[in-house]
């Protein structure tokens, strides 16, 4: 007999994926270049040349077993050492390989982090707007995801609601900064205030409340924006990172867990990740990709196109009368829709071949997300469609 909970999920298909599939089908009718597809957060800029060169070098100069054999369960030792050295140099925290676990992307890192610190029935808090896959990621472990309502003025943290929901059942708090979908970067003031509250409540409840920091957009930060290191604010932080966005290699599925060296039982936690892998089969990331990223830890793709696209869209949206918090990073913008029902707003936008994602999916009804990881030329052409949409439907 099939497991009912997974069967039930078939009726809850990702709205983002459905819109992306609609865009693909529409593109077959009118040419995809004429579909302004802002649905899917798929990095669009080329991979750094250094990464490609390293791959070519390894494939032509190194042996089959080293490149294609199984990785150790915690990750290749030299790769873990390189990641730790890079983190120490960048953030000033004394990371060592014992604090690093190589994972299959940020999703794989999160899968381990949740199981490290929760038992079935425990709660994890996150903040709206949030990445919708957090729901199944957490709930299918047996833990329960609870969502703190958004502070729509700034998309920082709604602290009154946060403190109200931070009960004794909460074992971890999950944050994402720079944030998908808002593009907002949590400020040092926000992080310090959050850390103070976590320390206070941990002491009050007699158990550690861990902070799980999901950081796939860490390198996409715009000019003049300060993006503080989350782990520097709170000792009991578990960093979950992916190279998908920084290097434009989402399909390679590589990232890591980095446990703050000051975290209680930090080294045990990394070894525990190896044991967790045995239970979920989410183990031994590809050796060749581990080796390649270790050689380019100080490199990124040319991420400047995302800021160019953001500025074009932010200017146009505000000119058209949209309420919008200016993104500080990522490749998302999250304006308020021009009617209360964002789903209906996004449905109407389809008539203009504008593929927008309603904010209900992200825990923020009334808003919509645009993933502007597309060519700047296409962003520019989409502005006229956006103007016609607003003029003809809302004015």
C-alpha positions as CSV (number, residue, x, y, z in Angstrom):
1,X,0.0,0.0,0.0
2,X,1.3,3.4,-0.9
3,X,2.2,5.9,1.8
4,X,-0.8,8.3,2.0
5,X,1.1,11.4,3.1
6,X,3.2,11.4,0.0
7,X,0.2,10.5,-2.2
8,X,-1.6,13.5,-0.8
9,X,1.3,15.8,-1.7
10,X,0.5,15.1,-5.4
11,X,-2.4,17.5,-5.2
12,X,-0.1,20.2,-3.7
13,X,2.2,20.8,-6.7
14,X,4.6,23.7,-6.4
15,X,2.9,26.9,-7.7
16,X,6.3,28.1,-8.9
17,X,6.9,24.9,-10.9
18,X,3.4,25.1,-12.4
19,X,4.0,28.7,-13.6
20,X,7.4,27.7,-15.0
21,X,5.8,24.9,-16.9
22,X,3.1,27.3,-18.2
23,X,5.9,29.7,-19.4
24,X,7.6,26.8,-21.2
25,X,4.4,25.8,-23.0
26,X,3.6,29.4,-23.9
27,X,7.1,29.8,-25.2
28,X,6.5,26.9,-27.6
29,X,3.5,28.9,-29.0
30,X,5.0,32.4,-29.3
31,X,8.8,31.9,-28.8
32,X,10.2,31.8,-25.3
33,X,12.0,35.1,-25.9
34,X,8.5,36.7,-25.9
35,X,7.5,35.2,-22.5
36,X,8.6,37.3,-19.6
37,X,9.2,34.4,-17.2
38,X,9.9,35.7,-13.7
39,X,8.8,32.4,-12.0
40,X,11.9,30.3,-11.3
41,X,15.0,31.2,-9.4
42,X,17.4,29.5,-11.8
43,X,20.8,31.4,-12.0
44,X,21.3,32.8,-15.4
45,X,24.9,34.1,-15.5
46,X,27.8,32.0,-16.8
47,X,29.9,29.8,-14.6
48,X,33.3,31.4,-13.7
49,X,35.9,30.5,-16.2
50,X,38.2,29.3,-13.3
51,X,35.6,26.6,-12.4
52,X,35.4,25.3,-16.0
53,X,39.2,25.3,-16.3
54,X,39.5,23.4,-13.1
55,X,37.0,20.8,-14.3
56,X,38.9,20.4,-17.6
57,X,42.2,20.1,-15.7
58,X,40.9,17.4,-13.4
59,X,39.2,15.4,-16.1
60,X,42.4,15.3,-18.2
61,X,45.0,15.0,-15.4
62,X,43.5,13.0,-12.5
63,X,42.5,9.4,-12.1
64,X,39.1,7.8,-12.2
65,X,38.9,6.8,-8.6
66,X,39.9,10.2,-7.2
67,X,37.4,12.0,-9.4
68,X,34.5,9.6,-9.5
69,X,34.9,7.3,-6.5
70,X,32.8,7.6,-3.3
71,X,33.6,10.6,-1.1
72,X,34.1,10.0,2.6
73,X,30.8,10.3,4.4
74,X,31.7,13.7,5.9
75,X,33.2,15.0,2.6
76,X,36.7,15.0,1.2
77,X,39.1,15.9,4.0
78,X,41.0,18.4,1.9
79,X,37.8,20.1,0.7
80,X,36.6,20.4,4.3
81,X,39.9,22.0,5.3
82,X,39.7,24.4,2.4
83,X,36.2,25.5,3.2
84,X,37.1,26.0,6.9
85,X,40.1,28.1,6.0
86,X,38.0,30.2,3.7
87,X,35.4,30.8,6.3
88,X,37.9,31.7,9.0
89,X,39.6,34.1,6.7
90,X,36.4,35.7,5.6
91,X,34.5,35.9,8.9
92,X,37.1,35.7,11.6
93,X,35.6,32.6,13.3
94,X,38.0,29.7,14.0
95,X,36.5,27.1,11.7
96,X,38.4,23.8,11.2
97,X,37.5,20.8,9.1
98,X,35.8,19.2,12.2
99,X,33.1,21.9,11.8
100,X,32.4,21.2,8.1
101,X,30.1,18.6,6.6
102,X,29.8,18.5,2.8
103,X,26.3,18.2,1.6
104,X,24.2,17.9,-1.6
105,X,23.3,21.6,-1.9
106,X,21.7,23.8,0.7
107,X,18.6,21.5,0.7
108,X,20.9,18.6,1.7
109,X,22.5,20.7,4.4
110,X,19.1,21.7,5.8
111,X,18.0,18.1,5.8
112,X,20.9,17.3,8.1
113,X,20.5,20.4,10.3
114,X,16.9,19.8,11.0
115,X,17.5,16.2,12.1
116,X,20.5,17.3,14.2
117,X,18.4,19.3,16.6
118,X,14.8,18.2,16.5
119,X,12.8,15.1,17.5
120,X,9.3,14.4,16.0
121,X,6.8,16.9,17.5
122,X,9.4,19.6,18.1
123,X,8.9,23.0,16.5
124,X,11.0,25.1,14.1
125,X,10.1,28.7,13.6
126,X,10.8,30.6,10.4
127,X,9.8,34.1,9.2
128,X,7.4,35.1,6.4
129,X,8.0,35.7,3.6
130,X,9.8,32.3,3.3
131,X,10.9,29.7,0.8
132,X,7.8,27.4,0.5
133,X,9.8,24.2,0.4
134,X,10.7,24.7,4.1
135,X,7.3,23.2,4.8
136,X,8.0,19.7,3.4
137,X,11.7,19.9,4.4
138,X,10.7,20.3,8.1
139,X,7.4,18.6,8.4
140,X,8.5,15.3,6.8
141,X,11.1,14.9,9.5
142,X,8.4,14.7,12.1
143,X,9.1,18.2,13.4
144,X,6.6,21.0,12.8
145,X,7.3,24.2,10.9
146,X,5.6,27.3,12.4
147,X,5.7,30.6,10.5
148,X,6.0,34.0,12.1
149,X,3.9,36.6,10.2
150,X,5.8,39.2,8.2
151,X,6.8,42.7,9.1
152,X,5.6,44.1,5.7
153,X,7.1,47.6,6.4
154,X,10.7,46.3,6.1
155,X,10.6,42.5,5.8
156,X,12.9,42.3,8.7
157,X,11.6,40.3,11.7
158,X,8.3,40.9,13.3
159,X,9.7,40.7,16.9
160,X,6.4,41.0,18.8
161,X,5.0,37.9,17.0
162,X,8.3,36.1,17.1
163,X,8.6,36.4,20.9
164,X,4.9,35.3,21.2
165,X,5.6,32.1,19.1
166,X,9.0,31.3,20.7
167,X,7.6,28.7,23.1
168,X,9.3,25.9,25.0
169,X,8.5,23.5,22.1
170,X,10.7,25.5,19.7
171,X,14.1,23.8,19.2
172,X,15.4,25.8,16.3
173,X,14.8,29.0,14.4
174,X,15.3,29.0,10.6
175,X,16.4,32.2,8.8
176,X,17.3,33.0,5.2
177,X,19.3,36.1,4.6
178,X,19.6,37.5,1.9
179,X,16.0,36.4,1.7
180,X,14.0,34.5,-0.9
181,X,11.5,36.0,-1.8
182,X,11.9,39.6,-0.5
183,X,15.5,40.2,-1.4
184,X,16.0,41.8,2.0
185,X,19.2,41.4,4.0
186,X,18.8,41.1,7.7
187,X,20.6,44.0,9.4
188,X,23.1,43.7,12.2
189,X,20.5,45.3,14.5
190,X,17.9,42.6,13.6
191,X,20.5,39.8,14.1
192,X,21.6,41.1,17.4
193,X,18.1,41.5,18.7
194,X,17.2,38.0,17.5
195,X,20.3,36.5,19.2
196,X,19.6,38.2,22.5
197,X,16.1,36.8,22.5
198,X,17.3,33.3,21.7
199,X,19.9,33.4,24.5
200,X,17.2,34.7,26.9
201,X,14.7,32.0,25.9
202,X,17.3,29.2,25.9
203,X,18.2,30.0,29.5
204,X,14.5,30.3,30.5
205,X,13.6,27.0,29.0
206,X,16.7,25.1,30.0
207,X,17.6,23.9,26.5
208,X,19.4,25.3,23.5
209,X,17.4,26.9,20.8
210,X,19.6,26.5,17.7
211,X,19.7,29.0,14.8
212,X,19.8,27.4,11.4
213,X,21.0,29.9,8.8
214,X,20.1,29.1,5.2
215,X,22.6,31.1,3.1
216,X,22.5,30.2,-0.7
217,X,22.3,33.9,-1.6
218,X,25.2,35.0,0.7
219,X,27.3,36.3,-2.2
220,X,24.5,38.2,-4.0
221,X,24.6,41.5,-2.1
222,X,24.2,44.9,-3.7
223,X,26.3,48.0,-3.5
224,X,26.1,49.8,-0.2
225,X,24.3,47.0,1.6
226,X,25.9,45.4,4.7
227,X,25.4,41.6,4.9
228,X,26.6,40.6,8.4
229,X,27.8,37.0,9.1
230,X,24.9,35.4,11.0
231,X,27.2,33.0,12.9
232,X,29.1,35.9,14.4
233,X,26.0,36.9,16.4
234,X,25.0,33.6,18.0
235,X,27.2,30.7,19.1
236,X,24.7,28.0,18.5
237,X,24.4,28.7,14.8
238,X,24.3,26.0,12.0
239,X,25.2,27.6,8.7
240,X,23.8,25.8,5.6
241,X,25.4,26.9,2.3
242,X,25.1,26.2,-1.4
243,X,27.4,27.1,-4.3
244,X,24.4,27.0,-6.6
245,X,24.0,30.8,-6.8
246,X,27.5,32.1,-6.2
247,X,29.0,29.9,-8.9
248,X,25.9,29.5,-11.1
249,X,26.0,25.7,-10.7
250,X,22.6,24.7,-9.2
251,X,22.5,21.4,-11.0
252,X,25.7,20.3,-9.5
253,X,24.1,20.1,-6.0
254,X,27.0,21.0,-3.8
255,X,27.1,22.8,-0.4
256,X,27.9,22.3,3.2
257,X,26.9,22.5,6.8
258,X,29.3,24.7,8.9
259,X,28.7,24.4,12.6
260,X,29.8,27.5,14.6
261,X,33.0,26.5,16.4
262,X,31.6,28.0,19.6
263,X,28.5,25.8,19.3
264,X,28.0,23.2,22.1
265,X,29.2,19.8,20.8
266,X,30.2,21.3,17.5
267,X,32.4,18.4,16.4
268,X,30.0,15.8,17.5
269,X,27.3,17.5,15.4
270,X,29.4,17.1,12.2
271,X,30.0,13.4,12.9
272,X,26.3,13.0,13.7
273,X,25.6,14.4,10.2
274,X,27.5,11.4,8.8
275,X,25.1,9.1,10.7
276,X,22.0,11.1,9.6
277,X,23.1,10.5,6.0
278,X,22.9,6.7,6.7
279,X,19.2,7.1,7.5
280,X,18.2,9.4,4.7
281,X,20.4,8.3,1.9
282,X,21.5,11.9,1.3
283,X,25.2,11.2,1.4
284,X,28.5,11.3,-0.3
285,X,28.2,14.4,-2.6
286,X,30.0,14.0,-6.0
287,X,33.7,13.9,-5.5
288,X,34.6,15.8,-8.7
289,X,32.4,18.8,-7.8
290,X,33.7,18.9,-4.2
291,X,37.3,19.1,-5.6
292,X,36.4,21.7,-8.1
293,X,34.6,24.1,-5.8
294,X,37.5,23.8,-3.3
295,X,39.8,25.4,-5.9
296,X,37.5,28.5,-6.5
297,X,36.3,29.4,-3.0
298,X,37.4,33.0,-3.5
299,X,35.6,33.3,-6.9
300,X,32.0,33.9,-8.0
301,X,30.2,34.2,-11.3
302,X,29.7,37.8,-12.5
303,X,26.8,38.6,-10.2
304,X,26.5,42.2,-11.1
305,X,23.8,41.6,-13.7
306,X,21.4,40.9,-10.8
307,X,21.8,44.3,-9.4
308,X,21.4,45.9,-12.8
309,X,18.1,44.0,-13.2
310,X,16.9,44.9,-9.7
311,X,17.5,48.6,-10.3
312,X,15.6,48.5,-13.6
313,X,12.6,46.7,-12.0
314,X,12.6,48.6,-8.8
315,X,12.6,51.9,-10.6
316,X,9.8,50.9,-12.9
317,X,7.7,49.3,-10.2
318,X,7.8,52.4,-8.0
319,X,7.1,54.6,-11.0
320,X,4.0,52.5,-11.7
321,X,2.8,52.9,-8.1
322,X,3.7,49.6,-6.6
323,X,4.7,49.4,-2.9
324,X,8.0,47.6,-2.7
325,X,10.8,47.2,-0.2
326,X,14.1,47.6,-2.2
327,X,16.0,44.4,-2.3
328,X,19.5,44.4,-0.8
329,X,20.5,41.2,-2.5
330,X,19.4,37.9,-4.2
331,X,17.7,38.0,-7.6
332,X,14.1,38.5,-6.3
333,X,11.8,41.5,-5.8
334,X,8.6,41.3,-3.8
335,X,6.1,44.1,-4.5
336,X,2.6,44.4,-3.2
337,X,0.0,43.5,-5.8
338,X,-2.4,46.2,-7.2
339,X,-5.4,44.3,-5.8
340,X,-6.0,42.4,-2.6
341,X,-5.9,39.0,-4.3
342,X,-2.4,38.4,-5.5
343,X,-3.4,35.1,-7.2
344,X,-5.9,37.0,-9.3
345,X,-3.4,39.7,-10.0
346,X,-0.9,37.2,-11.3
347,X,-3.5,35.4,-13.3
348,X,-4.4,38.6,-15.1
349,X,-0.7,39.2,-15.7
350,X,-0.5,36.0,-17.8
351,X,-2.6,37.8,-20.5
352,X,0.5,40.0,-21.0
353,X,2.9,37.0,-20.9
354,X,4.2,38.2,-17.5
355,X,4.8,35.2,-15.3
356,X,4.6,36.3,-11.7
357,X,4.3,34.2,-8.5
358,X,1.7,35.1,-5.9
359,X,3.0,35.8,-2.4
360,X,0.5,33.4,-0.8
361,X,3.0,30.7,-1.6
362,X,5.6,32.5,0.5
363,X,3.3,33.2,3.5
364,X,2.6,36.8,2.5
365,X,-0.8,37.1,0.7
366,X,-1.2,40.3,-1.3
367,X,2.4,40.3,-2.6
368,X,4.1,38.7,-5.6
369,X,7.6,37.6,-6.4
370,X,9.6,38.3,-9.6
371,X,12.8,36.2,-10.0
372,X,14.9,38.5,-12.2
373,X,17.7,36.0,-12.9
374,X,17.1,36.5,-16.7
375,X,19.0,38.5,-19.4
376,X,18.9,42.2,-18.8
377,X,17.7,42.7,-22.4
378,X,14.6,40.6,-21.6
379,X,14.0,42.6,-18.4
380,X,14.1,45.8,-20.4
381,X,11.6,44.4,-23.0
382,X,9.3,43.2,-20.2
383,X,8.8,46.8,-18.9
384,X,6.5,47.7,-21.7
385,X,4.4,44.7,-21.0
386,X,4.3,45.6,-17.4
387,X,3.2,49.2,-18.2
388,X,0.4,48.0,-20.5
389,X,-0.8,45.5,-17.9
390,X,-1.0,48.2,-15.2
391,X,-2.6,50.8,-17.5
392,X,-5.2,48.6,-19.1
393,X,-6.2,46.6,-16.0
394,X,-5.7,49.0,-13.1
395,X,-6.1,52.6,-14.4
